């Protein structure tokens, strides 16, 4: 019985280790010029938002869910980041909650979050961006090219993130 418990524990640790390591991974730059996938998603008011409207602005897309505490821990700092660059930066929370607006809107209202939010309950756009776990944040430059990816939560209003975004805004 003890041997079985050790095997189960080892398997569990093997399965969760990549996720734990991902929490501390740095933002990495995407060296190849990969165009960001185009998409249209509804926002919390039901308005359809097309990514082609992002052209000319640096865009941060944070993929997560309201049931994911590490995802929601980033929301305030993402709001603050947008506040630093209101004319040059778009920041969206892309909510992957399976029930869409039914779960997301009440959560955002209850916690006072004003971050623009898009709904991707079937994870179609998340899959196009290669999202395998959450939170994952992608950065798209003014030309619509993927330039950065962060796996795990970040302090988006910290010096490192602000300097990074500023480097893309200045380009």
C-alpha positions in Angstrom: 0.0 0.0 0.0 2.8 2.4 0.9 4.5 1.7 -2.4 1.4 2.6 -4.3 1.1 5.9 -2.5 4.7 6.7 -3.4 4.1 5.9 -7.0 0.9 8.0 -7.1 2.7 10.9 -5.4 5.6 10.7 -7.8 3.1 10.8 -10.7 1.3 13.8 -9.3 4.5 15.7 -8.8 5.6 14.9 -12.3 2.4 16.2 -13.7 2.3 19.5 -11.7 6.0 20.3 -11.9 5.9 21.9 -15.3 3.1 24.2 -14.1 5.0 25.2 -11.0 8.1 25.9 -13.0 6.0 27.9 -15.5 4.9 30.3 -12.7 8.4 31.7 -12.5 9.4 31.6 -16.1 10.5 34.9 -17.6 8.7 36.6 -20.4 10.3 35.4 -23.6 10.6 37.2 -26.8 9.4 35.5 -30.0 12.3 36.0 -32.4 10.6 34.9 -35.6 8.1 37.3 -37.2 4.9 35.4 -36.5 1.6 37.2 -37.3 -0.8 37.1 -34.4 -3.9 35.1 -35.3 -6.9 37.2 -36.3 -10.1 36.7 -34.4 -13.5 38.1 -33.4 -14.8 37.6 -29.9 -17.6 39.1 -27.9 -16.9 41.4 -25.0 -19.0 41.5 -21.8 -21.7 43.7 -23.4 -22.0 41.3 -26.3 -20.3 43.6 -28.8 -18.1 41.7 -31.3 -14.5 42.8 -31.1 -12.3 42.1 -34.1 -8.5 41.9 -33.6 -7.9 43.9 -36.8 -9.0 46.9 -34.9 -5.9 46.6 -32.7 -3.6 47.6 -35.6 -1.3 50.5 -34.7 -1.3 49.7 -31.0 0.7 47.4 -28.8 -1.8 44.8 -27.5 -1.6 42.6 -24.4 -3.9 39.6 -24.3 -4.1 37.8 -20.9 -5.7 34.4 -21.3 -7.2 33.1 -18.1 -10.4 32.2 -16.2 -12.3 33.6 -13.2 -12.0 30.3 -11.4 -8.2 30.5 -11.7 -6.8 32.4 -8.8 -3.4 33.0 -10.4 -5.2 34.4 -13.4 -7.3 36.8 -11.5 -4.4 37.9 -9.3 -3.0 39.6 -12.4 -6.2 41.6 -13.3 -5.5 44.7 -11.2 -1.8 45.0 -12.4 -3.0 44.6 -16.0 -5.5 47.5 -15.4 -2.6 49.6 -13.9 -0.4 48.7 -16.9 -3.0 50.0 -19.3 -3.3 53.1 -17.2 0.4 53.8 -17.8 0.0 53.7 -21.6 -3.6 54.7 -22.4 -3.0 56.0 -25.9 -0.5 53.3 -27.1 -1.6 50.1 -25.4 -4.6 47.8 -25.5 -5.0 45.3 -22.7 -7.6 42.5 -22.7 -8.5 39.7 -20.3 -9.5 36.8 -22.6 -11.8 34.8 -20.3 -11.9 31.0 -21.0 -14.7 30.3 -18.6 -16.9 27.6 -20.0 -20.2 29.4 -19.2 -18.9 32.7 -20.7 -20.6 35.9 -19.6 -22.7 34.0 -17.0 -19.6 33.6 -14.9 -17.3 36.3 -16.1 -19.5 39.4 -15.9 -20.6 38.8 -12.2 -17.0 38.1 -11.2 -15.7 41.3 -12.8 -18.5 43.4 -11.4 -18.2 41.9 -7.9 -14.4 42.6 -7.8 -14.6 46.0 -9.4 -12.4 45.1 -12.4 -12.8 47.4 -15.4 -10.3 45.6 -17.7 -11.8 45.1 -21.1 -12.7 41.5 -21.3 -13.3 39.1 -24.3 -15.1 35.8 -24.0 -13.6 32.6 -25.5 -15.6 29.9 -23.7 -14.7 27.2 -26.3 -11.1 28.2 -26.2 -10.9 28.5 -30.0 -8.7 31.6 -30.0 -6.7 30.3 -27.1 -5.8 27.2 -29.1 -4.8 29.4 -32.1 -2.4 31.1 -29.8 -1.0 27.8 -28.5 -2.4 28.2 -25.0 -2.1 24.9 -23.1 -2.4 26.2 -19.5 -3.3 29.5 -17.8 -2.5 32.2 -17.2 -0.6 32.9 -20.4 -0.2 36.4 -21.7 0.8 37.3 -25.2 2.1 40.7 -26.5 1.5 41.8 -30.0 3.3 44.8 -31.6 1.8 47.6 -33.6 2.1 45.6 -36.8 0.2 42.6 -35.5 3.2 40.5 -34.8 3.6 38.2 -31.8 6.6 39.6 -29.9 6.3 38.2 -26.4 4.7 35.5 -24.2 4.6 35.1 -20.5 3.6 31.8 -18.9 2.3 32.2 -15.4 1.2 35.2 -13.3 3.1 38.5 -13.5 3.1 41.9 -11.8 2.3 43.8 -14.9 2.6 47.1 -13.2 6.1 46.4 -12.0 9.2 48.0 -13.4 10.3 45.0 -15.5 6.9 44.7 -17.3 6.5 48.5 -17.7 10.0 48.7 -19.3 9.2 45.8 -21.6 6.0 47.3 -22.8 7.6 50.7 -23.1 10.2 49.2 -25.4 7.4 48.0 -27.7 5.5 51.2 -27.5 8.6 53.2 -28.6 9.1 51.1 -31.7 
